[in-house]
Amino acid sequence: MIQSHYQWQLADTDDSKLATQLAQEFDLAPVVAQILISRGYDSSEQVDRFLHPKLEDANDPFLLHDMKKAVERIQTAVESGDLITVYGDYDADGITSTAVMYEALLTVGANANYYVPNRFSDGYGPNTDAFNRLIDAGTQLIVTVDNGVSGNTAIAAANERNIDVVVTDHHELPQELPAAYAIVHPRYPGTDYPFGDLSGVGVAFKVAWALLDELPVELLDLVAIGEVADLVSVTGENRILISAGLQQLRTGSRAGLHELTKAAGLNETELNETNIGFGIAPRLNALGRMGDANPGVELLTTLDDEVAIDLAKQVEQKNNDRQKLVADITQEALEQAADEDNLNRQTLVVAGQNWHEGVLGIVASRLVEQTGKPTLALNINAESGLAKGSGRSIEAFDLFTAIDQKRALTAAFGGHKMAVGLTVPVDNIEALKDQLETAAKQQQLSTHDKQVLQITAQIPVEEANLELFHQIEQLAPFGANNLRPTFEIKSDQIQNVKTMGKTNAHLKFQLAGQGQALTAIAFNQGGAAEQLNAGDTSLAVVGTLDENEWRGNHSIQLMVKDFKMAGMQIVDCRTNNLAGHLFEADDLYLFFDHQLAKKLGKYTATKRILLADELQANELVDQTVTIVDCPPTLDDFLNIFKMSGQPSVIKMLLYQAHSTYLSGMPGRKDFATLYKFTQTHQNINVHDQFDLLVKYLKIDRDQLIFMIQVFSEVGFVKIDHGILNGVVNPPAADLETTKIYQQRQQMMTTEKTLIYSDSTTMRSWLIDSLSAD
């Protein structure tokens, strides 16, 4: 049965006078006005500021803590010609932050360089050895971007060497702050900066703005990339910066970004936050995941077109390498997740040798998406005896606390509720698995509700059109706290179910409505294709609207976020060959034929077998039931559900050894031929001479058996110890009223309806029949 991954929650609608007023005032669709009100924009002034973000509404950078002190220290270093090193981070926010600060320093004439730490050798944030190497090489002032507030040890070491450190960061503040010369942070304790959700690049941009004494519009493209990549709240000041940054990005004025956009196959003039999130940011992140992220800063800051082309190719290759690694490792990890031991666990720990540590966070996320289980993905180093990797969780499970309770099992560990990084001795992996299961019981993971998915509205297929999409686009850019609206699409049935992608990992189908069909794409859900049937009317689908362009033609499509079967699910598995793999699931297996049930005992020895004529009341309710063989009549089939209730899932094998429907019903001429023969021939041994009889009469074997049975029932022939003789002057009879004749007719109708109809017809008949009852 296809179940939803989320708990669907439909937003409250407000048909108030305010919604009507805002819709009219700003020329909005009613649903868009409702969205704005539900998100807290309930006045004309608020709606106007939201729909039309302006740079002049951005906050004064000098409102940030220590901004004046930081700028004055940098200016002093510039005037003295001191070497200033921008110390960055290896993700997209860190790379863009480094580029923003580095460009600003060059603009004011600074003697500046930059250093992006290596994920594997330096780790995250200020590193004492790295700081010392930089100081030994001549650095006289260090400016951190997108890191620093947790760098107490490294900053103390720099202070001992009389080197000041200016920290610019946005991460959670520790209880003990470092002894930096200045700390520029939007949520610094005791300050009241109006917007606390800037990303690292947002803070770096504010410093650049203060340092340059004017708003540097040319840096906003980098700001948009870093902020979107870091998943910050797309409201308030971030909405202003990202909106302006997207406009700057579309100009193509930055050589490196121009080439990177081209390599990613994106339309530069129409770049949006989705293109950044799925096209540009992953490519920049790939550098840090695979090793050295410094070329990313060079790509973003170079003025040389040839260098930009070469660097963009390098980035693209790194991203391709990263994608292949993720795909290969994820496949191995999913195979581990599917073994019997892991299937019975609420949490997952997967591990392998030669798994690239830089992509294990993505791998863990993929497993969480596909299994719904909190997951640790570890690389085993046989030489060191250590396993290192990353973990990702779900809202209902605090992964950090789960491991922190047995921190002694790890050699290194850090993170938060939803994501962790850790190193663990290989010998402790099994104990770690047990600890996660223990924590799952402590946190009552199995009893937690699914994560809530907010649904903006329910709309029919006909309303999911380009006009509505363009109305919704007025709410862009989308992101945290301003999510793209999610709709439940009401359709009549699904059509054209197919898989897509190199490995058939993705699902594509159409939702049919009144004279219109909406294409739906569900990434990483290809496995559900076998459970969906064209014509299905019970599939409920939730997703976001997206515009698709193909050869100049524009159409609307639904990007599926979740789906589920509403009501009973009927799975078409019809077959004429009963093999072992059909009995692997833990279903209830129902038989009409007792002898067939015995014959298949080798496949079903460990399964629960039901016989149609021995069912108990309500025995099938909410169960997954496989109907193994074809019933004698349609009434026999429907009666099992009247007697024992409706399952949640019915899998239809409907095996039939010999097809009555394909054999057909004998005609009057055939009956006349057989009758004439029985009146003129005596003492026919039907056991030994039957094949000769079939050949002589030129009648189908199955039909001939049936005809002799009919003649026997009406008294046209007698069979004694296998010897057949015609009856002289038999009584007149209507063959079609015989029990055996009517049984054959019923069997033919049953096979036609259940076996030889298409999936849509078969499923519709069953649903209609059960509904009628």
N, C-alpha and C positions, 0 to 999 in steps of 0.2 A: 504494500500500500504506500502511496506517495504521501508523506506527511510534511507539513511545513517546518522549516528550520526556525521560524520565529513565531512569536505570539502576535497575531495581527490586532492592531488597535486603531479603529476608525476615529479620526478626529471629529470633535463636536463641530457641527456647522452652526453658523450664526446668520440668520436671515434678517438681521436688524436693519434699521434705517441707515446706520453708519456704513454697512457694507454696500448698500445701494448708492449712498452718497459718494463714497470713495471710488466705486466703479465708474460712476458718471463723471466725476471730477477729473480722474486720471485716465479715462478711456480704457478701463480694464475689464476683462472678463469677470463675471461674478465670482468664479472660483478663485481667481487670482486675488481679488479683494478680500475674500475670506481667508486666504493664506496669510496675507499681510496682517490682518487683525489677529489671527491665531498666534502670530509670531511677535505680537506686542506693538505693532505699528498701527495705532488706533486714532491717530489725528492726521489732519492734512499736512501739517508741518513735518511729522515723523515720516509719513509716506513719501513726501517730496524729497527729504534728505536721503531716504533709502533708495529711491528710484533714480535719483540724480546726484550721486556722490561727487563732491568737489574737493580738490586739493586744498583750497583755502580753509576748509573745515578741519584739516589735519592739526594735531596738537603741536604746540610750541615745543621743540626738542629740549629747550633748557628747563622744562618742567621735570625732566628725568633726573633722578638722584645722581649727584656727582658730575653732571654733564659739564658745567662750567669748569670744574677742576680738571676733568679729563681733557677737555679741549685746550686749556691753557698749558697742560703738561705736554701735549702733542705739539703745540705751537712752539714751545720752548725747544723741543728736540729738533723741529724743522729749522728754526733760526740758527741752532748750533751745528746743523749738519750731521747730527747723530743718526746712526742707522736704526731705523724703526722696523721691527719685524711683526707682521700680522700673523698671529698664531690661530689657525682656523680649526675646522673639523672636516671629516671626510664624507659627510652626507650632503645632499643637495642644498640644504639650508646653510650648512657650514661652508661649502664651496662658494655659494653666492655671497655669503657674508664676507668671506675673505676677499672676493673680487671687488665688492663695494668699498670696503675699507682701503684696500690697496689702491684703487683708482682715485679715491678721494685724497689720499696722501700724495700721490704723484701730482694731482691737480694743484695742490698747495705748495709744490716744490720740495717735498720731503725726499730724503735719502731712505728709500723703503724697499723691503722685500717681503716675502711671505713664506710660511711654512705650514703645510697641512700634515698633521701626524699620520703615521701609518697605523691602520686598524690592528695589525697583527704584531708589530714590533713596539709601537708606542702606546697603543690603546687610546681610549677616549680621554680628552681633556688635557690639562697641563701635565707634562711628564718631566720629572727632574732631570733625567739624562738628556732629554731633548732640549730643555731650557739651557743646560750647561753647554751643550754643543753649539747652540745658537750664540750664546754669550762669548764662548771661545772664538767664534768666527767673527765677532765684532759687533753684535747686537747691543745697543745701549738703551733701548726702550722696547718693551713687549706690549702689544695691544692684542688681547684675546678677542675673538668673535665667536659667538654661538657656544661658548664654553668659558670656564674660569671660576665660577662661584664655588665649585667643589675642589679647586686646585690648591688647597692650603699648603701642602708639603712642597710642591714645586715653586709656588710663589714665595714661600719663606726662604727657599734655597736661593732664589733670584735676589731677594732682599739682602741676604748675607753677602752677595757679591755686588751690592750697591746698584742693582738694576731694578728700575721701577717697572711695575706691571699695571697696566690699565685694563680692567676687566669690562667687557661688554657681553652681556649674557641675558638669557630669558628663562633658563631652567629653574626648577624648584630650588629654593634657597635652603641651605643646610642650617642647622642650629648654630654652628660656628662658621662665620664668614672668614675668608682669607684676608691677610694683611696686605691687600693690594693698595696701590697709590690712589686709585679711584675705582668705584664699582658702579657702572651704569646699568641699571636694571629697572624694568617697568613696575615691578612689584616689590621694590626694596622696602623693608620694614620702616614704618613711620612716614612714608611719603604718600602723596595722593595724586600720582600721575593718573590722568583721566581714563586711560585704557591700558589694562595690564596684560593683554594677550598678544603682544607683538612677538614675532618669531625672532630668531637670531639675526636674520638679515634685516628685519624691521628695526631692531635696536642699532645695528651697524649703520643703517641708512640715516637714522636720527643723529648719530654722531657725525656722519659725513655732512649732513645738512647744517649742523651747528658749526662744524669746522670750516665749511665753505661760505657760511653766512648767507646762503640762499638755498632754496629747495632745488636739489639736483635732479631734474626730470629725466636726464639721460641715464640715471641709475635705476629707474623704477622698473625696467624690464627684469633686472636681476632680483629686485624685491618681490615681484609677482611670482617668480619661479620658486624662490626660497620659502615664501609664506605658504603657497599652495602645497609645496612638497612636505612642509612640516605640519600640515593638517591643523593649522590654527583656526580660531573662530573667524569666520568670514562675515564679521559685523563691524560696526563702528569704524575705527581708524583703519583696521585691516581691509575692510571693504573699499575704503577710499584708495588706499595704496595699491591694492590688487587691481581694481578697476582701471586706474591710471596706468599701472604697469602693463596691463594687457594691451592698452592702446599703444604704448611705447614699443612693446614686443612686436606688434603687427607691422611696425615701420621697417623692420629688417635692418636697422641701422648698425647693429652689432655683428661684426663679421662672423665670429665664432657661433653665435646663436643662429645666424642665418644658415650656416652650413649644417649645424646640428639639426635644425628644423627640416632642412632638405633631406638629410640622411634618414630622418625618422618618417619621411613620407607625409609630412603635415602641410596643410595649406597655411602659409605664413600670414596671409592677410586676414584669416579668420580664426587665428589662434584663440583658444579659451582655456579655462581652468582645467577642463577635462584633458585637453591636449598636453598641458603641463603635467598633470597627475599621472597620465598613462603613457606619455611619449617622451617628454623632455626630462622630467625628474628621475625616472628609472635609469636613464642613460647616464646621468651625472652620478647617481648613487652606485651604478655598476663599477665605477672607477674605484671608489673606496672599498667596495665589497671584494673586488678582485686584487687589490693591492694599493697602488699609489694614486691618490686623488689630486696631486699637484697639477697634472696636465689639465684638469678641469678648470682650474683658475686661469691657467694660461689660455685655454680656449675662450673663456669668457672675457678676457681682457686684451687679447691680441688685436692689433690694428692691421696686421698683415694677412691679406686674403689667402695667400698660398699656405701660410702656417695654419690658418683657420681650417682650410680644406683638409690638410694632413691630420690635424688634431681631431677633427670631426670623424674622420675615418677610423682613427684609433679608438675613439669613444664608442663608435658603432660596433667595432669588432669586440671590444670588451663587453658590451651589452649582449651581443650574440653569444659570446662565451658564457656569460652569466645565465642567459636564458636556457642554454643547453644543459648547464650544470643543474639548474633548478629542475628542469624537466626530468633529467636522468635520476637525480637523487629523490625527487618526489615520487617517481615510479617505484623505486626500491623501497621507500618509506611506506608507501601505500600497501605494498605487498606484505610488509611486516605488520602493518595495522590490521590486515585482513586475516592473520593467522588466528587459530582458535583461542589461544591465550589472550591476545589483545582484544578480540571481539567481546570477550567477557569482562573486560575492564572498563571503568568509567574514564580513565585517563590513559595517555599514551606516552611511552618512552621508546623512541626508535633510534638505532645507532648503526653506523657502518664505517668501514675503513675507507680512507681517501675521499671522504665527503668534504667538500670545500667549506670551511667554516664561515666564510663571508656571506654565504647564501642560506645558511641554515635557519635564519629567522624567517625568510620567505617560505622555506620548506615547511617549517612548523605552522605558519599561517595557512598554507594550502591544506595541510592535514586537518586543522581546526575547521576550515571551511567545509571540507568534504565529510568529516566524521562527527563534527560537533563536540569533539573531546579536547580538553586541555592537552597540549602536546609539547614534549621536549624532543629536539632533534640534535643528536650528538655525533661528532666525528671521533673515531677511536684511533689514537696514536699508539701503535703496538710497541714502539721503542720506548716511549716514556711511560706507558701504562696508564695514560690519562685520556679522558674523553672530554671534548670541549664543544660547546654549542649554545643553542638558544632555545627559549621556550615561549609559547604564546598561549593565551588562555581565552576563556569566555567570561561574560559578566558574572555568572553565577559561581565562579571559582577563583579564589585569591591564590594565584600561583606562587607569588612571593612568600606569603605566609606559610603555605604548604611546605616549601623547601626550607624556609628559615627555621622551622621547628626542628629540623634535623640538619642544620647547617654543617655540622661536623662531618657529614657524608661528603661534603664538597671540599675542593682545594681552593676554589675562588667562586664568589657568588654575588650577584647584585641585580637590581631591577625594581619592578613594581608589580602591582596586582595583575596586570594583563601581559607583561613581557619581562623575561629574565634572560640573563646570560650567566653561564656557569662552566666551571671545570670540575670534573669529578673523577676519582680513580676508577678505572674500569671494574675493579673488584667490587665497587660499591654501587654499580648500576642496578643490580637486582634489588638491593636494599632501597634505592631511590624509587624504583617502581612501586615497591610495597608502601613506601611512605606516601606517595601521591594517592594511592588507593585508600590508605588510612585517612588522609586529609579529605578525600572526597566523601567518605562516610561522616567524618566530623563536621564538614560543611554542608552535609545533607544535599550533595550535588544532585542526586537522583530525584529529589522532591522539588527542586527549584523549577519555577516556570521558565519557559523559553524567553530569550531576550525579546523585548517588545519591538515591533516594527510599526512605526506610525504611518498610517495610510491617510493621505490627504482627502481623498474622496473616492467614491465608486462611480464609474462612468461606463456607458455602453461603448462598444467598439466604434460606433458611428461618430462619437464625440472626440475620439482619440485621433485628431487630425493635425495638419500642419498649422492651421490657424491657432489652435489651442497651444501648440508647442511654442509658437512665436510670442504668444501672450506670456507664457511662463518664462521665456527667456529674459523678460524685463526684470526678473528677480535675480538674474545672474550678476556677478559670479557666485557660484554655489560652493558650499563647503560646510565645515563644522558650524553648527548653530544657524545655518541657512541652507539646509539640505534641499537638493532638487526634489520637488514634489513627487510623491509616490502614489500611484493610482491602482485600485483594483479594477480590472477590466471585466465587464460583464459581456459574455459572448454566448452565442447559440451552440457552438461546437468548435472543436479544434480540427485542423486539416494539415496535410502535408508534413507530417512528423518526420524529421530526419536528423542525423548527426552531421557535424561539420568539424573542420580542422584536420591537421595531419594525422592525428591519432584518434579522431572521432570523439574528442573530449567534450565538445560543445553541442548544445541542442538548439534546433531551430524548428519552429512550427508556426502555424497561422491560427489566429483567433477569428472566427467568422461571425459577422453580425448581419444586420439588415442591409444586404447589398454591398457589403464592404468586408474586407479581410485585413487584419493587422498582423504583420510579421513580428514574431517574438523571438528574441535571442537569449538563451540561458547559458552563460559561460560555466564550464566545468560541470555540466549536468547531463552530459551525453549518455551516461548510464541509465537515465530515466526513460530513454526512448523506447526501450522494450516494454515498459509499463503503460505507455500511452498508445491510444488507438485513434486513427482518424474517425471523426464523427463523435468523439467523446463529448458529452455534455456536462460532465461532472468535474471538470478541471477549473479550479479557481486560481487566478494568476494576478500577481502584484509586481509592478515595475515602474520604471521611469520612461518618459517619452524622449525619443532621440530622432534627429533628422539624418536620414541616409541619402547620400548622393552617389549616383552611379551613371556615368556618361552624361552628365548634365541634367539628369532627372532627379528630382527631389521627392522623397517619400518619408512617411513617418514609420517608426518601428518602436517596439517596446523592449527595453533592456530589463529582463526579468530579474527580480530580486528574490522572489520566493514563489512557490506554487504548491498546491495540495489538491487532493481529490476530495470533493464534497460528496458525501454519501458513499454508497457501495462502489468498489472498484472491480471492474471485470477485465481480466487479463487474457488475451487471446494467445493460447499456447497450443492450439490444435495440432495434432500429429497422428500419423499412421505408423509410427515406430516408437515403441516404448523402450527407452534406454535408461541406464542408471542415473545419468545426470539430471533427469527430470524429477528425481525423488530425493535430491540433496537438501532441499529446504525443510525447515521445521514446521511444515504445514499439517493440516488434517487431510488425509487422502481418502476420498470417498469413492466406493465402487458400487455399481449396480449388479455386476456379475461376480458371484461368489468364487467361481472357478478361476476367473482372472485374478482375483485378489490373492488366492493361494499360489498361483503360478508366479506372481511377482514378489513372492516373499523374500527372495534374495535381495531385492532392492529396498524393501520396506520393513525389514526385520526390526529396526530401531525406531520406526515411525508409528504414529498413531493412525490406525486404520479404522474406517467407518464403513458399514454396509448400509445401503439405502433403506432396506426393509427392517433394519434394527435400530434406527435413529431414535434418540430420546428428545423430549420437548426442550426447545431452546438450546440444543447442543451445539448449534452452529453460530449462535449470536456473537457478533464481533470477532469471529475467528477468520483465519486465512485458510481457505478450503480449496484443495485441488480436486476437480471432478475428473477422475481418471478415464472412465469409459462412457460411451453414449448410452443414455437411458432408452428403454423400450418405447416409451411414449413421452410426449411433451407434458402430459398430466403427471406422469411419474416424476419427471424432472421438477416441476413446480411444486409438487406435493412435499418434497424434502424441505423446502423453505417454509411452506405453510406449517409443517410439523415442527421443525427445529429452528426456525428463525433465520434472519438474514445475516450472512457473514459480512465482515468489513471488506474482504477481498475474495473474489472467486477466480481461480485460475482454471481455464478450460482446456484440458487435454483432449477429452471426448474421443478416445481411441475406439475404433470399430474394426474388427478383424476382417469382416466381409461386408461390403457395402450393398445393402438392399436397394438404396436409391439409385446407384449406378447400374445395378443389374436390371432394375425396372420391373414392371408388372407384365406378365405374359398376356398376349392378346387372345381374342376369341378363336382365331385360327389355330393358335398353339394348343389351346384346350381341346379343340375339335380333333386335331391330329393325334393327341394323346388318347382321347376317348376312343377313336376309331381303332388305334393300335391295341388297346386293352380288350376290345371286343373281338379282335381277330387273332390274338396271341394268348397262349396259356402258359402257366407255370414259369414265369420270368423270375430268375434269381437276381434280385435287385442288388445284392451284395457283390456277386461275382461278375454280373453282366451289365452293371450300371454304365460303365464307360462306353460299352458297345451301344447301349440304348441311347445315350446322349448323342453319339455319332450318327446313329441310324435316324433318329427323329430330328436331328439338327436343331436342338433346343438347348439353350444355356443350362449348364449343370445346376446352378443355384435355382433357376426358375423351374427346372424339371422336378427337383426335390419338393419345392413348394407346391407345384401342381398335383403331384401324387398325394401330398398331405391333404390338399383340398378335396380331391376325389375320394380319399379315404373317409374324410369327415362327412360327406354327403352320401356315401354308400355306393359310389360308382366302382370302387375297387376294394378288394380285401387283400391284406398282407398277412400270411401265416408262416412264421419261422423264416422270414426273408423271401418267401415266394409270393409273387404278385399275380393276381388273376382278376380279370374284369368280372363284374356282376351282371348277369343276364337280366335284361328288362329292369334296370334300376329305377327308383322313383325319380320323378322330376324334381329339380332343385335349382335355386338361384345361388350360383357360386359366390356372388359378391356378398351374400349375407352370412357366409360361414365365418367362424371365429378366426380361423387361420388366415383367411383373405383380409379381414379387417385389421388383424394384427400387422400384416405386411403393409397395408396402406398407412397405418399409423407410424410404423417404423420408417417408411419412405418420407413421410411428412416430417418426422423428427429429424432424420438425417439432413433433409433439405434445409430445415430451419437452423439447426445447430452446427452442422458440419460443412455444408456446401453453400452457405450464404457468406457474404463478405462480413468483415468484422463489424462494420457499422450496423448492418441489418441484424446480425445476431445479437449484438449488445442492446440495440434499441428494442428488439422483441422481448428480451429478458427484463429490461428495466420497465417497459410498458406493462408487461404481464404481472410483475411483482407489485407495481404501483396500483394496478387495477384491483388487486386483492387487498 
